[in-house]
Amino acid sequence: GIVALAVSSVDGVAMKVNKKGEKALKEAVKIVSDKNGIHVRVMVDVKYGYSIPDVAFDIQHGVKQTVEEMSRYHIANVDVYIDNILFEDKAVL
């Protein structure tokens, strides 16, 4: 929901896709809650040419800001895992 929306709005991010071609949110986003707040784990692919540290920071900042603005929950931390770098296919004619 809110976390996936925040993650998918970051430039350079490609959300994981399952075998049916649907965004695999269950695999890409894990959320755990405890007394310290919400702990989020996000696994994404990054498009080639984007800075991985910048994309990871944008995901962390976007998730924290979006969730805390749209709900009453406090984000304790956002861990970002880069699973793959996606290269664009350039067909030569």
PDB file with one MODEL, atoms N, CA, C and O in Angstrom:
MODEL        1
ATOM      1  N   GLY A   1       0.778  -1.169   0.000  1.00  0.00           N
ATOM      2  CA  GLY A   1       0.000   0.000   0.000  1.00  0.00           C
ATOM      3  C   GLY A   1       0.840   1.260   0.000  1.00  0.00           C
ATOM      4  O   GLY A   1       1.405   1.636  -1.027  1.00  0.00           O
ATOM      5  N   ILE A   2       0.921   1.903   1.129  1.00  0.00           N
ATOM      6  CA  ILE A   2       1.587   3.200   1.241  1.00  0.00           C
ATOM      7  C   ILE A   2       3.093   3.052   0.984  1.00  0.00           C
ATOM      8  O   ILE A   2       3.687   3.879   0.292  1.00  0.00           O
ATOM      9  N   VAL A   3       3.704   2.013   1.533  1.00  0.00           N
ATOM     10  CA  VAL A   3       5.142   1.813   1.356  1.00  0.00           C
ATOM     11  C   VAL A   3       5.466   1.563  -0.112  1.00  0.00           C
ATOM     12  O   VAL A   3       6.404   2.153  -0.649  1.00  0.00           O
ATOM     13  N   ALA A   4       4.703   0.696  -0.761  1.00  0.00           N
ATOM     14  CA  ALA A   4       4.938   0.396  -2.175  1.00  0.00           C
ATOM     15  C   ALA A   4       4.763   1.637  -3.034  1.00  0.00           C
ATOM     16  O   ALA A   4       5.512   1.841  -3.989  1.00  0.00           O
ATOM     17  N   LEU A   5       3.784   2.464  -2.706  1.00  0.00           N
ATOM     18  CA  LEU A   5       3.571   3.718  -3.425  1.00  0.00           C
ATOM     19  C   LEU A   5       4.795   4.618  -3.289  1.00  0.00           C
ATOM     20  O   LEU A   5       5.261   5.188  -4.276  1.00  0.00           O
ATOM     21  N   ALA A   6       5.310   4.746  -2.086  1.00  0.00           N
ATOM     22  CA  ALA A   6       6.482   5.589  -1.850  1.00  0.00           C
ATOM     23  C   ALA A   6       7.704   5.058  -2.590  1.00  0.00           C
ATOM     24  O   ALA A   6       8.462   5.831  -3.175  1.00  0.00           O
ATOM     25  N   VAL A   7       7.895   3.747  -2.567  1.00  0.00           N
ATOM     26  CA  VAL A   7       9.063   3.144  -3.217  1.00  0.00           C
ATOM     27  C   VAL A   7       8.978   3.292  -4.732  1.00  0.00           C
ATOM     28  O   VAL A   7       9.956   3.665  -5.379  1.00  0.00           O
ATOM     29  N   SER A   8       7.822   3.004  -5.287  1.00  0.00           N
ATOM     30  CA  SER A   8       7.687   3.035  -6.746  1.00  0.00           C
ATOM     31  C   SER A   8       7.763   4.444  -7.318  1.00  0.00           C
ATOM     32  O   SER A   8       7.946   4.602  -8.525  1.00  0.00           O
ATOM     33  N   SER A   9       7.628   5.469  -6.485  1.00  0.00           N
ATOM     34  CA  SER A   9       7.704   6.841  -6.979  1.00  0.00           C
ATOM     35  C   SER A   9       9.138   7.369  -7.052  1.00  0.00           C
ATOM     36  O   SER A   9       9.359   8.481  -7.532  1.00  0.00           O
ATOM     37  N   VAL A  10      10.114   6.586  -6.583  1.00  0.00           N
ATOM     38  CA  VAL A  10      11.512   7.013  -6.607  1.00  0.00           C
ATOM     39  C   VAL A  10      12.099   6.756  -7.995  1.00  0.00           C
ATOM     40  O   VAL A  10      11.969   5.661  -8.543  1.00  0.00           O
ATOM     41  N   ASP A  11      12.746   7.783  -8.557  1.00  0.00           N
ATOM     42  CA  ASP A  11      13.394   7.641  -9.865  1.00  0.00           C
ATOM     43  C   ASP A  11      14.492   6.593  -9.803  1.00  0.00           C
ATOM     44  O   ASP A  11      15.290   6.573  -8.866  1.00  0.00           O
ATOM     45  N   GLY A  12      14.530   5.720 -10.806  1.00  0.00           N
ATOM     46  CA  GLY A  12      15.556   4.694 -10.897  1.00  0.00           C
ATOM     47  C   GLY A  12      15.161   3.361 -10.330  1.00  0.00           C
ATOM     48  O   GLY A  12      15.878   2.377 -10.511  1.00  0.00           O
ATOM     49  N   VAL A  13      14.028   3.301  -9.639  1.00  0.00           N
ATOM     50  CA  VAL A  13      13.577   2.055  -9.010  1.00  0.00           C
ATOM     51  C   VAL A  13      12.689   1.271  -9.963  1.00  0.00           C
ATOM     52  O   VAL A  13      11.821   1.827 -10.636  1.00  0.00           O
ATOM     53  N   ALA A  14      12.926  -0.024 -10.004  1.00  0.00           N
ATOM     54  CA  ALA A  14      12.034  -0.934 -10.713  1.00  0.00           C
ATOM     55  C   ALA A  14      11.559  -1.951  -9.686  1.00  0.00           C
ATOM     56  O   ALA A  14      12.354  -2.744  -9.184  1.00  0.00           O
ATOM     57  N   MET A  15      10.274  -1.933  -9.373  1.00  0.00           N
ATOM     58  CA  MET A  15       9.732  -2.887  -8.407  1.00  0.00           C
ATOM     59  C   MET A  15       9.853  -4.302  -8.968  1.00  0.00           C
ATOM     60  O   MET A  15       9.772  -4.514 -10.178  1.00  0.00           O
ATOM     61  N   LYS A  16      10.047  -5.252  -8.078  1.00  0.00           N
ATOM     62  CA  LYS A  16      10.158  -6.651  -8.483  1.00  0.00           C
ATOM     63  C   LYS A  16       8.870  -7.098  -9.173  1.00  0.00           C
ATOM     64  O   LYS A  16       7.775  -6.688  -8.788  1.00  0.00           O
ATOM     65  N   VAL A  17       9.012  -7.937 -10.191  1.00  0.00           N
ATOM     66  CA  VAL A  17       7.870  -8.440 -10.943  1.00  0.00           C
ATOM     67  C   VAL A  17       7.874  -9.959 -10.849  1.00  0.00           C
ATOM     68  O   VAL A  17       8.918 -10.598 -10.980  1.00  0.00           O
ATOM     69  N   ASN A  18       6.670 -10.541 -10.617  1.00  0.00           N
ATOM     70  CA  ASN A  18       6.592 -11.999 -10.513  1.00  0.00           C
ATOM     71  C   ASN A  18       6.453 -12.631 -11.907  1.00  0.00           C
ATOM     72  O   ASN A  18       6.500 -11.930 -12.918  1.00  0.00           O
ATOM     73  N   LYS A  19       6.284 -13.940 -11.949  1.00  0.00           N
ATOM     74  CA  LYS A  19       6.223 -14.657 -13.222  1.00  0.00           C
ATOM     75  C   LYS A  19       5.035 -14.260 -14.081  1.00  0.00           C
ATOM     76  O   LYS A  19       5.069 -14.423 -15.301  1.00  0.00           O
ATOM     77  N   LYS A  20       3.981 -13.741 -13.456  1.00  0.00           N
ATOM     78  CA  LYS A  20       2.796 -13.316 -14.199  1.00  0.00           C
ATOM     79  C   LYS A  20       2.917 -11.879 -14.694  1.00  0.00           C
ATOM     80  O   LYS A  20       2.004 -11.366 -15.341  1.00  0.00           O
ATOM     81  N   GLY A  21       4.039 -11.228 -14.391  1.00  0.00           N
ATOM     82  CA  GLY A  21       4.239  -9.854 -14.809  1.00  0.00           C
ATOM     83  C   GLY A  21       3.625  -8.838 -13.868  1.00  0.00           C
ATOM     84  O   GLY A  21       3.545  -7.654 -14.196  1.00  0.00           O
ATOM     85  N   GLU A  22       3.185  -9.295 -12.683  1.00  0.00           N
ATOM     86  CA  GLU A  22       2.589  -8.394 -11.698  1.00  0.00           C
ATOM     87  C   GLU A  22       3.666  -7.967 -10.708  1.00  0.00           C
ATOM     88  O   GLU A  22       4.621  -8.703 -10.461  1.00  0.00           O
ATOM     89  N   LYS A  23       3.506  -6.779 -10.147  1.00  0.00           N
ATOM     90  CA  LYS A  23       4.454  -6.334  -9.126  1.00  0.00           C
ATOM     91  C   LYS A  23       4.367  -7.273  -7.935  1.00  0.00           C
ATOM     92  O   LYS A  23       3.285  -7.500  -7.394  1.00  0.00           O
ATOM     93  N   ALA A  24       5.488  -7.811  -7.532  1.00  0.00           N
ATOM     94  CA  ALA A  24       5.544  -8.797  -6.457  1.00  0.00           C
ATOM     95  C   ALA A  24       5.775  -8.084  -5.123  1.00  0.00           C
ATOM     96  O   ALA A  24       6.871  -8.134  -4.565  1.00  0.00           O
ATOM     97  N   LEU A  25       4.745  -7.430  -4.627  1.00  0.00           N
ATOM     98  CA  LEU A  25       4.877  -6.622  -3.419  1.00  0.00           C
ATOM     99  C   LEU A  25       5.165  -7.454  -2.183  1.00  0.00           C
ATOM    100  O   LEU A  25       5.885  -7.001  -1.293  1.00  0.00           O
ATOM    101  N   LYS A  26       4.617  -8.667  -2.108  1.00  0.00           N
ATOM    102  CA  LYS A  26       4.852  -9.515  -0.936  1.00  0.00           C
ATOM    103  C   LYS A  26       6.327  -9.863  -0.801  1.00  0.00           C
ATOM    104  O   LYS A  26       6.842 -10.000   0.309  1.00  0.00           O
ATOM    105  N   GLU A  27       7.001 -10.006  -1.933  1.00  0.00           N
ATOM    106  CA  GLU A  27       8.424 -10.331  -1.909  1.00  0.00           C
ATOM    107  C   GLU A  27       9.284  -9.080  -1.769  1.00  0.00           C
ATOM    108  O   GLU A  27      10.384  -9.147  -1.220  1.00  0.00           O
ATOM    109  N   ALA A  28       8.804  -7.948  -2.255  1.00  0.00           N
ATOM    110  CA  ALA A  28       9.610  -6.730  -2.307  1.00  0.00           C
ATOM    111  C   ALA A  28       9.554  -5.917  -1.014  1.00  0.00           C
ATOM    112  O   ALA A  28      10.514  -5.216  -0.693  1.00  0.00           O
ATOM    113  N   VAL A  29       8.463  -5.994  -0.275  1.00  0.00           N
ATOM    114  CA  VAL A  29       8.289  -5.168   0.923  1.00  0.00           C
ATOM    115  C   VAL A  29       7.915  -6.043   2.108  1.00  0.00           C
ATOM    116  O   VAL A  29       6.946  -6.801   2.057  1.00  0.00           O
ATOM    117  N   LYS A  30       8.691  -5.930   3.170  1.00  0.00           N
ATOM    118  CA  LYS A  30       8.382  -6.626   4.428  1.00  0.00           C
ATOM    119  C   LYS A  30       8.267  -5.568   5.522  1.00  0.00           C
ATOM    120  O   LYS A  30       9.103  -4.670   5.619  1.00  0.00           O
ATOM    121  N   ILE A  31       7.228  -5.682   6.341  1.00  0.00           N
ATOM    122  CA  ILE A  31       6.988  -4.713   7.408  1.00  0.00           C
ATOM    123  C   ILE A  31       6.829  -5.450   8.729  1.00  0.00           C
ATOM    124  O   ILE A  31       6.055  -6.402   8.831  1.00  0.00           O
ATOM    125  N   VAL A  32       7.568  -5.000   9.739  1.00  0.00           N
ATOM    126  CA  VAL A  32       7.491  -5.567  11.080  1.00  0.00           C
ATOM    127  C   VAL A  32       7.288  -4.422  12.051  1.00  0.00           C
ATOM    128  O   VAL A  32       7.911  -3.367  11.929  1.00  0.00           O
ATOM    129  N   SER A  33       6.409  -4.641  13.015  1.00  0.00           N
ATOM    130  CA  SER A  33       6.112  -3.605  14.004  1.00  0.00           C
ATOM    131  C   SER A  33       6.532  -4.081  15.387  1.00  0.00           C
ATOM    132  O   SER A  33       6.341  -5.246  15.737  1.00  0.00           O
ATOM    133  N   ASP A  34       7.110  -3.163  16.176  1.00  0.00           N
ATOM    134  CA  ASP A  34       7.394  -3.445  17.577  1.00  0.00           C
ATOM    135  C   ASP A  34       7.249  -2.152  18.376  1.00  0.00           C
ATOM    136  O   ASP A  34       6.756  -1.152  17.854  1.00  0.00           O
ATOM    137  N   LYS A  35       7.675  -2.167  19.633  1.00  0.00           N
ATOM    138  CA  LYS A  35       7.479  -0.999  20.497  1.00  0.00           C
ATOM    139  C   LYS A  35       8.237   0.235  20.016  1.00  0.00           C
ATOM    140  O   LYS A  35       7.882   1.354  20.384  1.00  0.00           O
ATOM    141  N   ASN A  36       9.276   0.050  19.198  1.00  0.00           N
ATOM    142  CA  ASN A  36      10.065   1.167  18.681  1.00  0.00           C
ATOM    143  C   ASN A  36       9.468   1.785  17.420  1.00  0.00           C
ATOM    144  O   ASN A  36       9.891   2.862  16.998  1.00  0.00           O
ATOM    145  N   GLY A  37       8.499   1.119  16.821  1.00  0.00           N
ATOM    146  CA  GLY A  37       7.881   1.621  15.595  1.00  0.00           C
ATOM    147  C   GLY A  37       7.845   0.569  14.511  1.00  0.00           C
ATOM    148  O   GLY A  37       7.891  -0.631  14.781  1.00  0.00           O
ATOM    149  N   ILE A  38       7.763   1.037  13.292  1.00  0.00           N
ATOM    150  CA  ILE A  38       7.662   0.156  12.128  1.00  0.00           C
ATOM    151  C   ILE A  38       9.049  -0.017  11.505  1.00  0.00           C
ATOM    152  O   ILE A  38       9.770   0.953  11.274  1.00  0.00           O
ATOM    153  N   HIS A  39       9.398  -1.270  11.243  1.00  0.00           N
ATOM    154  CA  HIS A  39      10.658  -1.591  10.571  1.00  0.00           C
ATOM    155  C   HIS A  39      10.292  -2.077   9.167  1.00  0.00           C
ATOM    156  O   HIS A  39       9.506  -3.011   9.008  1.00  0.00           O
ATOM    157  N   VAL A  40      10.869  -1.434   8.156  1.00  0.00           N
ATOM    158  CA  VAL A  40      10.539  -1.746   6.773  1.00  0.00           C
ATOM    159  C   VAL A  40      11.777  -2.287   6.080  1.00  0.00           C
ATOM    160  O   VAL A  40      12.876  -1.751   6.222  1.00  0.00           O
ATOM    161  N   ARG A  41      11.575  -3.373   5.320  1.00  0.00           N
ATOM    162  CA  ARG A  41      12.633  -3.922   4.471  1.00  0.00           C
ATOM    163  C   ARG A  41      12.125  -3.874   3.045  1.00  0.00           C
ATOM    164  O   ARG A  41      11.046  -4.387   2.748  1.00  0.00           O
ATOM    165  N   VAL A  42      12.889  -3.265   2.167  1.00  0.00           N
ATOM    166  CA  VAL A  42      12.486  -3.105   0.776  1.00  0.00           C
ATOM    167  C   VAL A  42      13.551  -3.728  -0.113  1.00  0.00           C
ATOM    168  O   VAL A  42      14.738  -3.444   0.048  1.00  0.00           O
ATOM    169  N   MET A  43      13.137  -4.574  -1.048  1.00  0.00           N
ATOM    170  CA  MET A  43      14.059  -5.165  -2.006  1.00  0.00           C
ATOM    171  C   MET A  43      13.630  -4.726  -3.407  1.00  0.00           C
ATOM    172  O   MET A  43      12.514  -5.007  -3.842  1.00  0.00           O
ATOM    173  N   VAL A  44      14.525  -4.040  -4.098  1.00  0.00           N
ATOM    174  CA  VAL A  44      14.194  -3.478  -5.406  1.00  0.00           C
ATOM    175  C   VAL A  44      15.296  -3.755  -6.416  1.00  0.00           C
ATOM    176  O   VAL A  44      16.410  -4.144  -6.065  1.00  0.00           O
ATOM    177  N   ASP A  45      14.956  -3.546  -7.668  1.00  0.00           N
ATOM    178  CA  ASP A  45      15.936  -3.496  -8.742  1.00  0.00           C
ATOM    179  C   ASP A  45      16.165  -2.022  -9.048  1.00  0.00           C
ATOM    180  O   ASP A  45      15.258  -1.203  -8.894  1.00  0.00           O
ATOM    181  N   VAL A  46      17.366  -1.687  -9.477  1.00  0.00           N
ATOM    182  CA  VAL A  46      17.691  -0.307  -9.825  1.00  0.00           C
ATOM    183  C   VAL A  46      18.052  -0.260 -11.302  1.00  0.00           C
ATOM    184  O   VAL A  46      18.766  -1.125 -11.810  1.00  0.00           O
ATOM    185  N   LYS A  47      17.552   0.751 -11.972  1.00  0.00           N
ATOM    186  CA  LYS A  47      17.852   0.926 -13.388  1.00  0.00           C
ATOM    187  C   LYS A  47      19.290   1.404 -13.548  1.00  0.00           C
ATOM    188  O   LYS A  47      19.784   2.212 -12.762  1.00  0.00           O
ATOM    189  N   TYR A  48      19.950   0.889 -14.582  1.00  0.00           N
ATOM    190  CA  TYR A  48      21.340   1.254 -14.859  1.00  0.00           C
ATOM    191  C   TYR A  48      21.467   2.762 -15.068  1.00  0.00           C
ATOM    192  O   TYR A  48      20.624   3.381 -15.718  1.00  0.00           O
ATOM    193  N   GLY A  49      22.523   3.341 -14.512  1.00  0.00           N
ATOM    194  CA  GLY A  49      22.779   4.763 -14.677  1.00  0.00           C
ATOM    195  C   GLY A  49      22.394   5.595 -13.467  1.00  0.00           C
ATOM    196  O   GLY A  49      22.747   6.772 -13.388  1.00  0.00           O
ATOM    197  N   TYR A  50      21.682   5.005 -12.529  1.00  0.00           N
ATOM    198  CA  TYR A  50      21.296   5.718 -11.307  1.00  0.00           C
ATOM    199  C   TYR A  50      22.274   5.382 -10.201  1.00  0.00           C
ATOM    200  O   TYR A  50      22.784   4.263 -10.133  1.00  0.00           O
ATOM    201  N   SER A  51      22.536   6.345  -9.338  1.00  0.00           N
ATOM    202  CA  SER A  51      23.427   6.151  -8.204  1.00  0.00           C
ATOM    203  C   SER A  51      22.717   5.316  -7.138  1.00  0.00           C
ATOM    204  O   SER A  51      21.669   5.717  -6.633  1.00  0.00           O
ATOM    205  N   ILE A  52      23.280   4.168  -6.799  1.00  0.00           N
ATOM    206  CA  ILE A  52      22.652   3.276  -5.826  1.00  0.00           C
ATOM    207  C   ILE A  52      22.504   3.944  -4.456  1.00  0.00           C
ATOM    208  O   ILE A  52      21.434   3.847  -3.855  1.00  0.00           O
ATOM    209  N   PRO A  53      23.547   4.625  -3.936  1.00  0.00           N
ATOM    210  CA  PRO A  53      23.354   5.297  -2.644  1.00  0.00           C
ATOM    211  C   PRO A  53      22.246   6.356  -2.679  1.00  0.00           C
ATOM    212  O   PRO A  53      21.495   6.505  -1.715  1.00  0.00           O
ATOM    213  N   ASP A  54      22.146   7.086  -3.788  1.00  0.00           N
ATOM    214  CA  ASP A  54      21.098   8.108  -3.902  1.00  0.00           C
ATOM    215  C   ASP A  54      19.716   7.476  -3.958  1.00  0.00           C
ATOM    216  O   ASP A  54      18.783   7.959  -3.316  1.00  0.00           O
ATOM    217  N   VAL A  55      19.580   6.393  -4.725  1.00  0.00           N
ATOM    218  CA  VAL A  55      18.286   5.709  -4.824  1.00  0.00           C
ATOM    219  C   VAL A  55      17.891   5.145  -3.465  1.00  0.00           C
ATOM    220  O   VAL A  55      16.736   5.268  -3.056  1.00  0.00           O
ATOM    221  N   ALA A  56      18.841   4.526  -2.758  1.00  0.00           N
ATOM    222  CA  ALA A  56      18.547   3.955  -1.439  1.00  0.00           C
ATOM    223  C   ALA A  56      18.122   5.052  -0.460  1.00  0.00           C
ATOM    224  O   ALA A  56      17.167   4.871   0.295  1.00  0.00           O
ATOM    225  N   PHE A  57      18.825   6.186  -0.469  1.00  0.00           N
ATOM    226  CA  PHE A  57      18.460   7.303   0.413  1.00  0.00           C
ATOM    227  C   PHE A  57      17.066   7.821   0.071  1.00  0.00           C
ATOM    228  O   PHE A  57      16.260   8.074   0.965  1.00  0.00           O
ATOM    229  N   ASP A  58      16.780   7.981  -1.232  1.00  0.00           N
ATOM    230  CA  ASP A  58      15.462   8.473  -1.653  1.00  0.00           C
ATOM    231  C   ASP A  58      14.352   7.523  -1.219  1.00  0.00           C
ATOM    232  O   ASP A  58      13.267   7.969  -0.847  1.00  0.00           O
ATOM    233  N   ILE A  59      14.614   6.217  -1.264  1.00  0.00           N
ATOM    234  CA  ILE A  59      13.623   5.234  -0.811  1.00  0.00           C
ATOM    235  C   ILE A  59      13.403   5.398   0.693  1.00  0.00           C
ATOM    236  O   ILE A  59      12.261   5.469   1.147  1.00  0.00           O
ATOM    237  N   GLN A  60      14.487   5.457   1.467  1.00  0.00           N
ATOM    238  CA  GLN A  60      14.372   5.596   2.917  1.00  0.00           C
ATOM    239  C   GLN A  60      13.608   6.865   3.292  1.00  0.00           C
ATOM    240  O   GLN A  60      12.687   6.830   4.109  1.00  0.00           O
ATOM    241  N   HIS A  61      13.996   7.967   2.694  1.00  0.00           N
ATOM    242  CA  HIS A  61      13.343   9.247   2.994  1.00  0.00           C
ATOM    243  C   HIS A  61      11.877   9.228   2.547  1.00  0.00           C
ATOM    244  O   HIS A  61      10.997   9.678   3.281  1.00  0.00           O
ATOM    245  N   GLY A  62      11.621   8.711   1.353  1.00  0.00           N
ATOM    246  CA  GLY A  62      10.252   8.686   0.824  1.00  0.00           C
ATOM    247  C   GLY A  62       9.315   7.820   1.646  1.00  0.00           C
ATOM    248  O   GLY A  62       8.179   8.212   1.911  1.00  0.00           O
ATOM    249  N   VAL A  63       9.784   6.638   2.053  1.00  0.00           N
ATOM    250  CA  VAL A  63       8.951   5.741   2.866  1.00  0.00           C
ATOM    251  C   VAL A  63       8.644   6.391   4.209  1.00  0.00           C
ATOM    252  O   VAL A  63       7.489   6.427   4.633  1.00  0.00           O
ATOM    253  N   LYS A  64       9.668   6.902   4.877  1.00  0.00           N
ATOM    254  CA  LYS A  64       9.463   7.515   6.189  1.00  0.00           C
ATOM    255  C   LYS A  64       8.492   8.694   6.094  1.00  0.00           C
ATOM    256  O   LYS A  64       7.543   8.780   6.873  1.00  0.00           O
ATOM    257  N   GLN A  65       8.725   9.586   5.156  1.00  0.00           N
ATOM    258  CA  GLN A  65       7.887  10.776   5.022  1.00  0.00           C
ATOM    259  C   GLN A  65       6.452  10.408   4.643  1.00  0.00           C
ATOM    260  O   GLN A  65       5.504  10.916   5.242  1.00  0.00           O
ATOM    261  N   THR A  66       6.290   9.538   3.663  1.00  0.00           N
ATOM    262  CA  THR A  66       4.947   9.188   3.190  1.00  0.00           C
ATOM    263  C   THR A  66       4.136   8.467   4.252  1.00  0.00           C
ATOM    264  O   THR A  66       2.980   8.815   4.494  1.00  0.00           O
ATOM    265  N   VAL A  67       4.729   7.466   4.888  1.00  0.00           N
ATOM    266  CA  VAL A  67       3.996   6.696   5.903  1.00  0.00           C
ATOM    267  C   VAL A  67       3.633   7.581   7.089  1.00  0.00           C
ATOM    268  O   VAL A  67       2.504   7.525   7.577  1.00  0.00           O
ATOM    269  N   GLU A  68       4.568   8.391   7.555  1.00  0.00           N
ATOM    270  CA  GLU A  68       4.294   9.221   8.730  1.00  0.00           C
ATOM    271  C   GLU A  68       3.304  10.342   8.422  1.00  0.00           C
ATOM    272  O   GLU A  68       2.586  10.783   9.319  1.00  0.00           O
ATOM    273  N   GLU A  69       3.250  10.814   7.174  1.00  0.00           N
ATOM    274  CA  GLU A  69       2.266  11.833   6.807  1.00  0.00           C
ATOM    275  C   GLU A  69       0.873  11.237   6.605  1.00  0.00           C
ATOM    276  O   GLU A  69      -0.130  11.888   6.898  1.00  0.00           O
ATOM    277  N   MET A  70       0.807   9.994   6.101  1.00  0.00           N
ATOM    278  CA  MET A  70      -0.480   9.398   5.741  1.00  0.00           C
ATOM    279  C   MET A  70      -1.061   8.508   6.833  1.00  0.00           C
ATOM    280  O   MET A  70      -2.176   8.009   6.690  1.00  0.00           O
ATOM    281  N   SER A  71      -0.322   8.303   7.920  1.00  0.00           N
ATOM    282  CA  SER A  71      -0.811   7.424   8.992  1.00  0.00           C
ATOM    283  C   SER A  71      -0.295   7.951  10.327  1.00  0.00           C
ATOM    284  O   SER A  71       0.406   8.961  10.391  1.00  0.00           O
ATOM    285  N   ARG A  72      -0.656   7.250  11.375  1.00  0.00           N
ATOM    286  CA  ARG A  72      -0.203   7.633  12.714  1.00  0.00           C
ATOM    287  C   ARG A  72       1.041   6.844  13.125  1.00  0.00           C
ATOM    288  O   ARG A  72       1.489   6.954  14.266  1.00  0.00           O
ATOM    289  N   TYR A  73       1.594   6.064  12.224  1.00  0.00           N
ATOM    290  CA  TYR A  73       2.715   5.190  12.552  1.00  0.00           C
ATOM    291  C   TYR A  73       4.062   5.898  12.450  1.00  0.00           C
ATOM    292  O   TYR A  73       4.255   6.794  11.628  1.00  0.00           O
ATOM    293  N   HIS A  74       4.992   5.469  13.315  1.00  0.00           N
ATOM    294  CA  HIS A  74       6.359   5.975  13.312  1.00  0.00           C
ATOM    295  C   HIS A  74       7.255   4.934  12.634  1.00  0.00           C
ATOM    296  O   HIS A  74       7.208   3.751  12.970  1.00  0.00           O
ATOM    297  N   ILE A  75       8.067   5.385  11.682  1.00  0.00           N
ATOM    298  CA  ILE A  75       9.004   4.489  11.013  1.00  0.00           C
ATOM    299  C   ILE A  75      10.316   4.486  11.797  1.00  0.00           C
ATOM    300  O   ILE A  75      10.982   5.515  11.912  1.00  0.00           O
ATOM    301  N   ALA A  76      10.680   3.325  12.332  1.00  0.00           N
ATOM    302  CA  ALA A  76      11.926   3.194  13.099  1.00  0.00           C
ATOM    303  C   ALA A  76      13.123   3.111  12.157  1.00  0.00           C
ATOM    304  O   ALA A  76      14.141   3.764  12.389  1.00  0.00           O
ATOM    305  N   ASN A  77      13.008   2.314  11.099  1.00  0.00           N
ATOM    306  CA  ASN A  77      14.079   2.222  10.120  1.00  0.00           C
ATOM    307  C   ASN A  77      13.564   1.639   8.809  1.00  0.00           C
ATOM    308  O   ASN A  77      12.551   0.942   8.764  1.00  0.00           O
ATOM    309  N   VAL A  78      14.298   1.950   7.749  1.00  0.00           N
ATOM    310  CA  VAL A  78      13.999   1.420   6.417  1.00  0.00           C
ATOM    311  C   VAL A  78      15.301   0.839   5.880  1.00  0.00           C
ATOM    312  O   VAL A  78      16.258   1.568   5.618  1.00  0.00           O
ATOM    313  N   ASP A  79      15.326  -0.475   5.719  1.00  0.00           N
ATOM    314  CA  ASP A  79      16.491  -1.149   5.137  1.00  0.00           C
ATOM    315  C   ASP A  79      16.210  -1.379   3.661  1.00  0.00           C
ATOM    316  O   ASP A  79      15.162  -1.912   3.295  1.00  0.00           O
ATOM    317  N   VAL A  80      17.153  -0.975   2.816  1.00  0.00           N
ATOM    318  CA  VAL A  80      16.988  -1.105   1.371  1.00  0.00           C
ATOM    319  C   VAL A  80      18.009  -2.109   0.854  1.00  0.00           C
ATOM    320  O   VAL A  80      19.207  -1.984   1.106  1.00  0.00           O
ATOM    321  N   TYR A  81      17.514  -3.104   0.129  1.00  0.00           N
ATOM    322  CA  TYR A  81      18.364  -4.110  -0.490  1.00  0.00           C
ATOM    323  C   TYR A  81      18.223  -3.996  -2.000  1.00  0.00           C
ATOM    324  O   TYR A  81      17.117  -4.032  -2.540  1.00  0.00           O
ATOM    325  N   ILE A  82      19.367  -3.857  -2.676  1.00  0.00           N
ATOM    326  CA  ILE A  82      19.360  -3.791  -4.130  1.00  0.00           C
ATOM    327  C   ILE A  82      19.616  -5.203  -4.630  1.00  0.00           C
ATOM    328  O   ILE A  82      20.675  -5.781  -4.387  1.00  0.00           O
ATOM    329  N   ASP A  83      18.632  -5.749  -5.332  1.00  0.00           N
ATOM    330  CA  ASP A  83      18.711  -7.128  -5.798  1.00  0.00           C
ATOM    331  C   ASP A  83      19.373  -7.243  -7.159  1.00  0.00           C
ATOM    332  O   ASP A  83      20.029  -8.243  -7.450  1.00  0.00           O
ATOM    333  N   ASN A  84      19.206  -6.219  -7.998  1.00  0.00           N
ATOM    334  CA  ASN A  84      19.651  -6.342  -9.375  1.00  0.00           C
ATOM    335  C   ASN A  84      19.798  -4.958  -9.994  1.00  0.00           C
ATOM    336  O   ASN A  84      19.151  -4.003  -9.565  1.00  0.00           O
ATOM    337  N   ILE A  85      20.645  -4.861 -10.995  1.00  0.00           N
ATOM    338  CA  ILE A  85      20.756  -3.665 -11.824  1.00  0.00           C
ATOM    339  C   ILE A  85      20.131  -4.016 -13.167  1.00  0.00           C
ATOM    340  O   ILE A  85      20.503  -5.007 -13.795  1.00  0.00           O
ATOM    341  N   LEU A  86      19.184  -3.199 -13.600  1.00  0.00           N
ATOM    342  CA  LEU A  86      18.500  -3.462 -14.870  1.00  0.00           C
ATOM    343  C   LEU A  86      19.110  -2.627 -15.975  1.00  0.00           C
ATOM    344  O   LEU A  86      19.153  -1.400 -15.886  1.00  0.00           O
ATOM    345  N   PHE A  87      19.577  -3.284 -17.004  1.00  0.00           N
ATOM    346  CA  PHE A  87      20.124  -2.614 -18.170  1.00  0.00           C
ATOM    347  C   PHE A  87      19.036  -2.536 -19.233  1.00  0.00           C
ATOM    348  O   PHE A  87      18.272  -3.482 -19.421  1.00  0.00           O
ATOM    349  N   GLU A  88      18.971  -1.405 -19.926  1.00  0.00           N
ATOM    350  CA  GLU A  88      17.994  -1.277 -21.010  1.00  0.00           C
ATOM    351  C   GLU A  88      18.506  -2.059 -22.203  1.00  0.00           C
ATOM    352  O   GLU A  88      19.690  -2.008 -22.536  1.00  0.00           O
ATOM    353  N   ASP A  89      17.590  -2.791 -22.849  1.00  0.00           N
ATOM    354  CA  ASP A  89      17.942  -3.476 -24.083  1.00  0.00           C
ATOM    355  C   ASP A  89      17.948  -2.460 -25.211  1.00  0.00           C
ATOM    356  O   ASP A  89      16.955  -1.771 -25.441  1.00  0.00           O
ATOM    357  N   LYS A  90      19.054  -2.371 -25.902  1.00  0.00           N
ATOM    358  CA  LYS A  90      19.149  -1.441 -27.030  1.00  0.00           C
ATOM    359  C   LYS A  90      19.319  -2.267 -28.299  1.00  0.00           C
ATOM    360  O   LYS A  90      20.390  -2.804 -28.583  1.00  0.00           O
ATOM    361  N   ALA A  91      18.235  -2.346 -29.043  1.00  0.00           N
ATOM    362  CA  ALA A  91      18.262  -3.125 -30.279  1.00  0.00           C
ATOM    363  C   ALA A  91      18.975  -2.316 -31.365  1.00  0.00           C
ATOM    364  O   ALA A  91      18.701  -1.132 -31.558  1.00  0.00           O
ATOM    365  N   VAL A  92      19.871  -2.965 -32.051  1.00  0.00           N
ATOM    366  CA  VAL A  92      20.568  -2.313 -33.151  1.00  0.00           C
ATOM    367  C   VAL A  92      19.927  -2.802 -34.436  1.00  0.00           C
ATOM    368  O   VAL A  92      19.861  -4.002 -34.700  1.00  0.00           O
ATOM    369  N   LEU A  93      19.455  -1.849 -35.232  1.00  0.00           N
ATOM    370  CA  LEU A  93      18.794  -2.208 -36.491  1.00  0.00           C
ATOM    371  C   LEU A  93      19.723  -2.098 -37.655  1.00  0.00           C
ATOM    372  O   LEU A  93      19.326  -2.365 -38.789  1.00  0.00           O
TER     373      LEU A  93
ENDMDL
END
